[in-house]
Amino acid sequence: MPNLLPVLVSSYVENALAGAGACKTVRLDQVGEMVLKPGARARLFTAREEFLVDRVGLTWQARFPLVGPISMRVTDSYHSGQGLLEVRVLGLPLQRKRGPELARGEAFRYLAEIPWTPHAMLANRELRWRELDARVVEVATDLDGERVAVRLIFDEHGDIMQTIAERPRVEAGNALTPWIGEYRDYEVLGGVRIPTRGAVRWDLPEGPFTYWRGTITALELL
């Protein structure tokens, strides 16, 4: 059984779900930009992301325009302890990755994006909660006997404004690196109050590297 929700999380859920119905999946539509490595140009994308509510699982499907009608399609997913990253152009696979490192990264992603899925805060029995101080709560899950954890930082109004984790970074030989998400501009979409803008960065020795910025344009409960 999951441990009881900390008061900060219970209040967040109450504010987010006032009037919202139950669901099994939360679907988000997104627009934004990604930077693949420091110094590279930003690539625009549109995406649809689906989160499971009762267990740790997600699917992110994005379209990156290339030339004219040609686009790159990216699928990033995590289900039943298995991660998948697949890249296609014109329907042809260019890249396909699996493995424990990818799965761990996807589990981190699910936890860090929990501000978008308050339903999961209530229903997901795979999550473990721990209050660290007056404005910080840790959410964690187990993956093949390994604990994956993210800290949620709340502001004075009870909104989640930041997520922080020490996450292995593949480009740094899996060295633990500060990984930070920023959330803002809370609005009601599909009956649920969530942050509609976000950004994700690595805090590298040479300085912060923000590689994802996005806006949520729609939310649907399935």
Residue frames relative to the residue before (quaternion, step in Angstrom):
aa qw qx qy qz dx dy dz
M 1.0000 0.0000 0.0000 0.0000 0.00 0.00 0.00
P 0.4844 -0.6580 0.4787 0.3212 3.59 -1.04 0.69
N 0.5039 -0.6223 0.4832 0.3540 3.55 -1.16 0.49
L 0.6626 -0.5260 0.3497 0.4024 3.57 -1.24 0.43
L 0.5329 -0.6237 0.4649 0.3330 3.55 -1.14 0.65
P 0.4715 -0.6321 0.5245 0.3209 3.59 -1.01 0.72
V 0.6591 -0.5307 0.3579 0.3948 3.57 -1.19 0.57
L 0.6182 0.5530 -0.3488 0.4363 3.62 0.96 -0.80
V 0.6923 0.4707 -0.2758 0.4723 3.57 0.93 -0.91
S 0.6303 0.5336 -0.3344 0.4542 3.59 0.97 -0.81
S 0.6645 0.4981 -0.2986 0.4703 3.58 0.96 -0.87
Y 0.6212 0.5389 -0.3341 0.4606 3.57 1.05 -0.80
V 0.6669 0.5003 -0.2971 0.4654 3.57 0.92 -0.94
E 0.6465 0.5318 -0.3208 0.4430 3.57 0.93 -0.88
N 0.6788 0.4747 -0.2860 0.4816 3.58 0.96 -0.86
A 0.6927 0.5042 -0.2831 0.4311 3.57 0.99 -0.84
L 0.8053 0.3449 -0.1379 0.4621 3.57 0.90 -0.93
A 0.3125 0.7530 -0.5231 0.2484 3.59 1.17 0.28
G 0.8350 0.1278 -0.1225 0.5211 3.56 -0.47 1.21
A 0.5847 0.5838 -0.3795 0.4163 3.62 1.22 -0.17
G 0.4280 -0.7098 0.5015 0.2479 3.56 -1.07 0.74
A 0.6314 -0.5161 0.4114 0.4070 3.54 -1.35 0.08
C 0.0179 -0.7924 0.6097 0.0072 3.57 -1.26 0.37
K 0.4160 -0.6741 0.5455 0.2738 3.55 -1.36 0.18
T 0.7873 0.1357 -0.0387 0.6002 3.55 1.20 -0.64
V 0.2073 -0.7345 0.6304 0.1418 3.56 -1.14 0.70
R 0.1220 -0.7978 0.5893 0.0370 3.58 -0.74 1.09
L 0.0863 -0.7939 0.6018 0.0103 3.56 -0.88 1.03
D 0.2135 -0.7189 0.6422 0.1586 3.55 -1.17 0.69
Q 0.0931 -0.8199 0.5645 -0.0214 3.55 -0.91 0.99
V 0.0598 -0.7158 0.6872 0.1088 3.51 -1.39 0.37
G 0.2403 0.7908 -0.5380 0.1657 3.57 -1.05 0.62
E 0.3832 -0.6885 0.5544 0.2677 3.51 -1.26 -0.52
M 0.1502 -0.7731 0.6115 0.0767 3.54 -1.23 0.65
V 0.1913 -0.7343 0.6407 0.1172 3.53 -1.25 0.65
L 0.3694 -0.7879 0.4504 0.1996 3.58 -0.48 1.18
K 0.7945 -0.0382 0.0311 0.6052 3.60 1.10 -0.61
P 0.6564 -0.5148 0.3522 0.4244 3.61 -1.12 0.49
G 0.7994 0.2771 -0.2307 0.4807 3.53 -0.92 0.99
A 0.5823 0.5764 -0.3808 0.4286 3.61 1.22 -0.27
R 0.5562 -0.6002 0.4496 0.3582 3.55 -1.23 0.41
A 0.5439 -0.6183 0.4635 0.3272 3.55 -1.20 0.57
R 0.2090 -0.7573 0.6084 0.1127 3.56 -1.11 0.78
L 0.3809 -0.7314 0.5232 0.2151 3.56 -0.79 1.06
F 0.0105 -0.7986 0.6017 0.0063 3.57 -1.16 0.59
T 0.1561 -0.6794 0.6915 0.1894 3.48 -1.46 0.18
A 0.0149 -0.8282 0.5583 -0.0463 3.58 -0.96 0.80
R 0.1758 -0.7152 0.6598 0.1491 3.48 -1.41 0.31
E 0.0601 -0.8034 0.5923 -0.0048 3.56 -0.83 1.02
E 0.1061 -0.7880 0.6053 0.0388 3.55 -0.99 0.91
F 0.1528 -0.7832 0.6011 0.0436 3.54 -0.92 1.04
L 0.3663 -0.6776 0.5847 0.2545 3.57 -1.02 0.77
V 0.3971 -0.7427 0.5005 0.2006 3.54 -1.03 0.84
D 0.7607 0.4139 -0.2137 0.4520 3.60 0.94 -0.84
R 0.7834 0.1051 -0.0821 0.6070 3.62 1.27 -0.09
V 0.6116 -0.5522 0.4103 0.3907 3.56 -1.26 0.29
G 0.3805 0.6977 -0.5266 0.3019 3.57 -0.52 1.21
L 0.0928 0.7932 -0.5956 0.0868 3.57 -1.00 0.81
T 0.0936 -0.7481 0.6507 0.0904 3.52 -1.38 0.36
W 0.0690 -0.7764 0.6264 0.0071 3.57 -0.81 1.08
Q 0.0158 -0.7912 0.6104 -0.0332 3.56 -0.67 1.15
A 0.0207 -0.8343 0.5466 -0.0686 3.54 -0.50 1.26
R 0.2147 -0.7415 0.6222 0.1304 3.52 -1.28 0.57
F 0.0990 -0.7796 0.6181 0.0181 3.56 -0.80 1.11
P 0.3447 -0.7492 0.5189 0.2250 3.66 -0.44 1.10
L 0.2088 -0.7721 0.5902 0.1093 3.56 -1.05 0.82
V 0.7578 -0.2183 0.2040 0.5801 3.58 0.23 -1.31
G 0.8356 -0.0106 -0.0151 0.5490 3.58 -0.75 1.04
P 0.8147 -0.2053 0.1518 0.5206 3.60 -0.80 -0.98
I 0.5438 0.6329 -0.3979 0.3812 3.60 1.24 -0.16
S 0.0295 0.8036 -0.5920 0.0538 3.55 -0.89 0.93
M 0.4065 -0.6578 0.5725 0.2726 3.51 -1.34 0.33
R 0.1864 -0.7861 0.5838 0.0806 3.56 -0.87 1.00
V 0.0779 -0.8074 0.5848 -0.0025 3.56 -0.78 1.06
T 0.0815 -0.7653 0.6374 0.0370 3.55 -1.01 0.92
D 0.0292 -0.7718 0.6337 -0.0431 3.54 -0.81 1.10
S 0.1535 0.8317 -0.5122 0.1495 3.61 -0.40 1.12
Y 0.0969 -0.7573 0.6435 0.0541 3.52 -1.40 0.38
H 0.1882 0.7675 -0.5912 0.1614 3.55 -0.70 1.13
S 0.8600 0.0286 -0.0478 0.5072 3.57 -1.02 0.90
G 0.7349 -0.4473 0.2285 0.4556 3.54 0.96 0.90
Q 0.6693 0.4793 -0.2928 0.4863 3.60 1.28 0.02
G 0.2116 -0.7784 0.5809 0.1086 3.56 -0.92 0.96
L 0.0654 -0.7850 0.6154 0.0279 3.57 -1.21 0.55
L 0.0152 -0.7446 0.6673 0.0112 3.54 -1.09 0.88
E 0.0499 0.8043 -0.5852 0.0905 3.55 -0.65 1.16
V 0.1075 -0.7800 0.6159 0.0265 3.56 -0.98 0.95
R 0.0032 0.8039 -0.5933 0.0415 3.58 -0.86 1.02
V 0.0671 -0.7428 0.6637 0.0566 3.55 -1.27 0.61
L 0.8286 0.0045 -0.0698 0.5555 3.58 -0.77 1.08
G 0.6973 -0.4895 0.2574 0.4559 3.54 1.10 0.75
L 0.6163 0.5518 -0.3427 0.4453 3.58 1.27 -0.15
P 0.4255 -0.7162 0.4840 0.2677 3.62 -0.81 0.91
L 0.1899 -0.7781 0.5925 0.0858 3.57 -0.87 1.04
Q 0.7996 0.0196 0.0361 0.5992 3.57 1.11 -0.71
R 0.0649 0.7745 -0.6270 0.0520 3.55 -1.08 0.77
K 0.0069 0.8188 -0.5703 0.0657 3.57 -0.56 1.18
R 0.0087 0.7453 -0.6667 0.0014 3.50 -1.22 0.74
G 0.4291 0.7304 -0.4830 0.2214 3.55 -1.24 -0.21
P 0.6950 -0.5150 0.3136 0.3917 3.57 -1.25 0.39
E 0.6268 0.5358 -0.3524 0.4427 3.62 1.00 -0.69
L 0.6616 0.4916 -0.3041 0.4776 3.57 0.96 -0.86
A 0.6392 0.5289 -0.3287 0.4513 3.60 0.94 -0.85
R 0.6498 0.5138 -0.3200 0.4598 3.58 0.95 -0.84
G 0.6476 0.5215 -0.3163 0.4568 3.57 1.00 -0.81
E 0.6543 0.5009 -0.3148 0.4711 3.58 1.03 -0.77
A 0.6186 0.5262 -0.3494 0.4673 3.60 1.04 -0.66
F 0.6089 0.5266 -0.3423 0.4847 3.59 1.03 -0.75
R 0.6580 0.5285 -0.3173 0.4325 3.57 0.90 -0.92
Y 0.6371 0.5273 -0.3361 0.4507 3.60 0.90 -0.88
L 0.6822 0.4874 -0.2936 0.4591 3.58 0.86 -0.94
A 0.6950 0.4862 -0.2858 0.4461 3.60 0.89 -0.89
E 0.7147 0.4214 -0.2556 0.4962 3.59 1.16 -0.51
I 0.3280 0.7797 -0.4739 0.2447 3.58 1.28 0.28
P 0.5489 0.5962 -0.4324 0.3954 3.69 1.05 -0.35
W 0.6637 0.4984 -0.3045 0.4673 3.60 1.18 -0.49
T 0.7698 0.3114 -0.1657 0.5320 3.60 1.21 -0.31
P 0.0561 -0.8333 0.5497 0.0179 3.62 0.47 1.11
H 0.5316 0.6089 -0.4182 0.4145 3.63 1.15 -0.41
A 0.6657 0.5168 -0.3031 0.4449 3.58 0.99 -0.86
M 0.5658 0.5917 -0.3893 0.4221 3.59 1.12 -0.54
L 0.7016 0.4485 -0.2496 0.4943 3.56 1.11 -0.72
A 0.8230 0.3578 -0.1261 0.4228 3.56 0.76 -1.11
N 0.6364 0.5700 -0.3426 0.3908 3.60 1.12 -0.52
R 0.2557 -0.8060 0.5224 0.1099 3.58 -0.38 1.28
E 0.5990 0.5677 -0.3634 0.4323 3.61 1.25 -0.10
L 0.6089 0.5578 -0.3476 0.4442 3.57 1.29 -0.08
R 0.1456 -0.7594 0.6298 0.0745 3.53 -1.17 0.74
W 0.1916 -0.8165 0.5428 0.0445 3.54 -0.85 1.06
R 0.0435 0.7886 -0.6121 0.0405 3.55 -1.10 0.74
E 0.3116 -0.7426 0.5640 0.1826 3.58 -0.74 1.06
L 0.2285 -0.8040 0.5404 0.0972 3.57 -0.76 1.10
D 0.7592 -0.1843 0.0838 0.6185 3.58 1.10 -0.66
A 0.8116 -0.3295 0.1749 0.4497 3.59 -1.29 -0.12
R 0.8105 0.2052 -0.1078 0.5380 3.60 1.13 -0.52
V 0.6844 0.4509 -0.2783 0.5008 3.59 1.23 0.21
V 0.0121 -0.7720 0.6349 -0.0280 3.55 -0.94 1.03
E 0.2682 -0.7458 0.5873 0.1642 3.55 -1.06 0.79
V 0.0913 -0.7511 0.6508 0.0632 3.55 -1.07 0.84
A 0.0132 -0.8185 0.5711 -0.0608 3.56 -0.86 1.01
T 0.0662 -0.7557 0.6474 0.0737 3.51 -1.37 0.30
D 0.4251 -0.6887 0.5255 0.2622 3.57 -1.28 0.31
L 0.0395 -0.7764 0.6289 -0.0021 3.54 -1.04 0.86
D 0.8223 -0.1704 0.0637 0.5393 3.57 -0.38 1.27
G 0.7455 -0.4198 0.2097 0.4733 3.55 0.91 0.96
E 0.6357 0.4970 -0.3308 0.4894 3.58 1.29 0.00
R 0.3686 -0.7361 0.5295 0.2047 3.55 -0.95 0.88
V 0.1059 -0.7633 0.6364 0.0329 3.56 -0.93 1.01
A 0.0320 0.8346 -0.5433 0.0849 3.60 -0.64 1.07
V 0.0915 -0.7625 0.6400 0.0263 3.53 -1.23 0.75
R 0.3147 -0.7342 0.5711 0.1893 3.57 -1.05 0.77
L 0.2242 -0.7541 0.6079 0.1079 3.55 -1.00 0.96
I 0.1739 -0.7911 0.5830 0.0640 3.57 -0.77 1.10
F 0.1878 -0.8024 0.5629 0.0631 3.57 -0.67 1.16
D 0.3763 -0.7007 0.5496 0.2558 3.57 -1.16 0.58
E 0.7442 -0.4276 0.2745 0.4336 3.58 -1.30 -0.01
H 0.6660 0.4845 -0.3006 0.4809 3.60 1.26 -0.32
G 0.5729 -0.6155 0.3744 0.3908 3.59 1.24 -0.04
D 0.5222 0.6133 -0.4242 0.4138 3.59 1.26 0.27
I 0.4535 -0.6474 0.5321 0.3034 3.56 -1.14 0.63
M 0.1216 -0.8266 0.5488 0.0268 3.55 -0.61 1.15
Q 0.8105 0.0853 -0.0014 0.5795 3.58 1.19 -0.49
T 0.1213 -0.7410 0.6520 0.1052 3.54 -1.26 0.55
I 0.0705 -0.8083 0.5845 -0.0103 3.58 -0.96 0.89
A 0.1040 0.7732 -0.6220 0.0672 3.55 -1.04 0.81
E 0.3432 -0.6427 0.6265 0.2768 3.51 -1.36 0.32
R 0.0282 0.8448 -0.5244 0.1026 3.54 -0.12 1.35
P 0.5028 -0.6314 0.4811 0.3420 3.63 -0.97 0.73
R 0.1745 -0.7795 0.5956 0.0845 3.57 -0.93 0.95
V 0.4540 -0.7271 0.4479 0.2542 3.54 -0.53 1.25
E 0.6784 0.5118 -0.2963 0.4359 3.58 0.92 -0.92
A 0.7147 0.3836 -0.2412 0.5328 3.60 1.25 -0.27
G 0.6101 -0.5792 0.3477 0.4140 3.57 1.12 0.62
N 0.6096 -0.5855 0.3159 0.4309 3.56 1.21 0.70
A 0.2912 0.7366 -0.5463 0.2722 3.59 1.10 0.62
L 0.5047 -0.6388 0.4813 0.3250 3.58 -1.01 0.80
T 0.0171 -0.8114 0.5785 -0.0821 3.54 -0.72 1.18
P 0.5109 -0.6338 0.4672 0.3449 3.63 -0.92 0.78
W 0.0697 -0.7872 0.6113 -0.0415 3.55 -0.82 1.15
I 0.0235 -0.8553 0.5094 -0.0920 3.55 -0.37 1.28
G 0.1316 -0.7665 0.6248 0.0689 3.53 -1.02 0.92
E 0.1908 -0.7680 0.6042 0.0931 3.55 -1.07 0.84
Y 0.0815 -0.8023 0.5913 0.0108 3.58 -0.95 0.94
R 0.1261 0.7926 -0.5883 0.0994 3.58 -1.02 0.80
D 0.7815 0.3647 -0.2628 0.4327 3.54 -1.43 -0.07
Y 0.0166 0.8246 -0.5608 0.0717 3.55 0.53 1.23
E 0.0825 0.7686 -0.6286 0.0849 3.56 -0.99 0.96
V 0.4692 -0.6320 0.5257 0.3227 3.56 -1.32 0.20
L 0.0451 0.7724 -0.6289 0.0765 3.56 -0.71 1.17
G 0.8435 0.0429 -0.0516 0.5329 3.58 -0.78 0.97
G 0.6911 -0.4873 0.2668 0.4623 3.56 1.16 0.61
V 0.6818 0.4443 -0.2735 0.5128 3.60 1.30 0.01
R 0.3233 -0.7429 0.5544 0.1902 3.57 -0.91 0.92
I 0.1287 0.7928 -0.5755 0.1542 3.57 -0.53 1.25
P 0.5509 -0.5505 0.4731 0.4117 3.59 -1.24 0.17
T 0.2795 -0.7990 0.5123 0.1447 3.60 -0.81 0.93
R 0.7471 0.2793 -0.2081 0.5662 3.60 1.24 -0.10
G 0.0516 0.8080 -0.5843 0.0552 3.52 -1.08 0.75
A 0.0873 -0.7601 0.6403 0.0680 3.53 -1.34 0.28
V 0.1655 -0.7803 0.5987 0.0727 3.55 -1.15 0.69
R 0.0242 0.8140 -0.5786 0.0442 3.58 -0.93 0.86
W 0.3247 -0.6468 0.6424 0.2519 3.48 -1.45 0.27
D 0.2719 -0.7198 0.6074 0.1975 3.57 -1.03 0.75
L 0.0955 -0.8347 0.5423 -0.0078 3.55 -0.04 1.37
P 0.6621 -0.5041 0.3579 0.4235 3.61 -1.18 0.38
E 0.7160 0.4362 -0.2537 0.4825 3.59 1.07 -0.71
G 0.7384 -0.3643 0.2138 0.5256 3.59 1.28 0.01
P 0.6630 -0.5183 0.3509 0.4107 3.61 -1.23 0.27
F 0.1297 -0.7688 0.6244 0.0470 3.55 -1.10 0.86
T 0.1243 -0.7918 0.5972 0.0326 3.58 -0.30 1.30
Y 0.0830 -0.8486 0.5225 0.0033 3.57 -0.47 1.18
W 0.7749 0.2225 -0.1411 0.5745 3.62 1.22 -0.19
R 0.0681 0.7429 -0.6646 0.0416 3.53 -1.03 0.92
G 0.1123 0.8287 -0.5392 0.0991 3.55 -0.84 0.89
T 0.2488 -0.7324 0.6173 0.1436 3.50 -1.37 0.39
I 0.3287 -0.7172 0.5795 0.2043 3.56 -0.97 0.88
T 0.1825 -0.8202 0.5380 0.0674 3.57 -0.67 1.12
A 0.8044 0.0100 0.0059 0.5939 3.60 1.17 -0.44
L 0.1063 -0.7650 0.6317 0.0662 3.55 -1.25 0.58
E 0.0291 -0.7901 0.6120 -0.0179 3.55 -0.98 0.90
L 0.2821 -0.7439 0.5867 0.1511 3.53 -1.04 0.89
L 0.1236 -0.8215 0.5561 0.0238 3.58 -0.70 1.10
